[in-house]
Amino acid sequence: MHGPLTVSRGLRFAMLGLLFGGCASLPDNGAQYVSYALQDTATTALGQKSQAVLQGFPGDNGFLPLKSGVDALLARIVLADAAQRSLDVQYYIWHDDLTGRIFAHALLRAADRGVRIRVLLDDVGARANDETLLAIEAHPNIEVRLFNPLASRSLRGLGMLTDFSRVNRRMHNKAFVADNQAAILGGRNIGDEYFDASSDVAFDDLDVLTLGPVVDAVSRSFDQYWNAPSSYPVASLLGRSADSTSLARLRADLAAFIEANRDSPYVTQTGKRFVEAWTSGHPNFFRGAATLLYDDPAKIGRAPDVTEGHLLPQFSGISAQIQQELLIVSPYFIPGKAGVAWLNGLVKRGIRVTVLTNSLAATDVGAVHSGYQRYREALLEGGVAIYELKPGAVQPAHAEKKAKAFGASRASLHAKSFVFDRRAVFIGSLNLDPRSIQLNTEIGVVCESPPLAEEIAGTIERNFDSIAWRLERVVDASGHAHIEWVEAGAAGERRYLGEPEVGAMRRFSVWLLGLLPIESQL
């Protein structure tokens, strides 16, 4: 999910705010317990696995792209089951659904083995039940903290309105670290739609499993967020700990749920690919240098236009070295005037710039599309190639159709990756829009591996005709310009003069949103 703050009952809550005339306050967080990643983990099973994969490549890192949602979930479960010392879990969203419960069950199994587990969730994004979080934290080996939480735990909508300027700033990071030896970064949250288990919508996403020196950098990033003043232990927010029976009830509920779903198509048909590769040998890791990029957690306390500690400026050295091509995959893409000028400037330098983003028919956030569409013509006029994902597309991260037994009816792009000259690729949580750049916090890794960059860019570009509409700026005989959506197929081209596969009402609602002065929030 993109993560813009939405309030569905805004007027009613605004009236309540006037009546109550104030808001709850957060507890003092000055004396919170500080902890750090464990460093003496090289002899763990994961440490030995990392050494074996990277043997003969001193100083390099290992990269395994997790293209399918199934493999992405299984990678997390395999790492949780293999961990011997610690698991650090950082997510914007964690749904209470099939895959969310499978993930929770794996964490509890690890904690029962004595593994130390730290869970850091964005309070607004996760929208987790406080009692469930308390029950999880009742385990002696698990700690749970909420980032930039709402002060009011019962009237959450009211709390958003009465403290909007603060709670509008969210932690969009996604990171999973096992034994400080293996880390997963990328675009996926925890939920069925991210792991190919939803019957409604499947987010086309990309994660990367990393080994090597960059993992310690991911752990240091986690420590910064975990020990930040904005991260609150869940018990301190509620002023109490869970009772002694809550964890037992949670265990029973999870066990019953897992057993009831043991024969579901998703569980029975998708459980072997990654596990077999991991246990029988080494998956096909790419190797190379890596640089972790992330926002300072203190970003949420600074004015949006203050770039101190921002992730995006950290790309400056990489972008200055682009010589041939830049591929941008961003589901929520609002470049702004400055971004348009920069991308068009690259084209003028002879660099091929290609953007893959969501079409209106594929996006899950219509408001973002209203911000994006105002920049399309200027980008096309400047020579930027734009492709928009079709809602029924073959997944761009891999060229396989979803199995109908558990596949979703609609695809929506959610991967965030940028490929530089097919020599390096950024994989992370960053969208190229004002919310990611200025308001939320983000994380990602630059993998300097030409074979990996070629695999990601080449796979997407080879499938453009089947997965996306190509946009063209067409000038008619009278000199007026308009945009056409081009669908290439075996029978030739089909052209659309308006947003394809959406009704008039959908187009009108997005046009109406485009009239509002909300771009800075998108």
Secondary structure, 3 states (H helix, E strand, C coil): CCCCCCCCCHHHHHHHHHHHCCCCCCCCCCCCCCCCCCCCCCCCHHHHHHHHHCCCCCCCEEEEEECCHHHHHHHHHHHHHHCCCEEEEEECCECCCHHHHHHHHHHHHHHHCCCEEEEEEEHHHHCCCHHHHHHHHCCCCEEEEEECCCCCCCCHHHHHHHCHHHHCCCECCCEEEECCCEEEEECCCECHHHCCCCCCEEEECCEEEEECCHHHHHHHHHHHHHCCCCEEEHHHHHCCCCCCCHHHHHHHHHHHHHHHCCCCHHHHHCCCHHHHHHHHCCCCCEEEEEEEEECCHHHHHCCCCCCCCCCHHHHHHHHCCCCCEEEEECCCCCCHHHHHHHHHHHHHCCCEEEEEEECCCCCCCHHHHHHHHHHHHHHHHCCCEEEEECCCCCCCCCCCCCCCCCCCCEEEECCCEEEECCCEEEEECCCCCHHHHHHCECEEEEEECHHHHHHHHHHHHHCHHHHEEEEEEEECCCCCEEEEEEEEECCEEEEECCCCCCCHHHHHHHHHHCCCCCHHHC
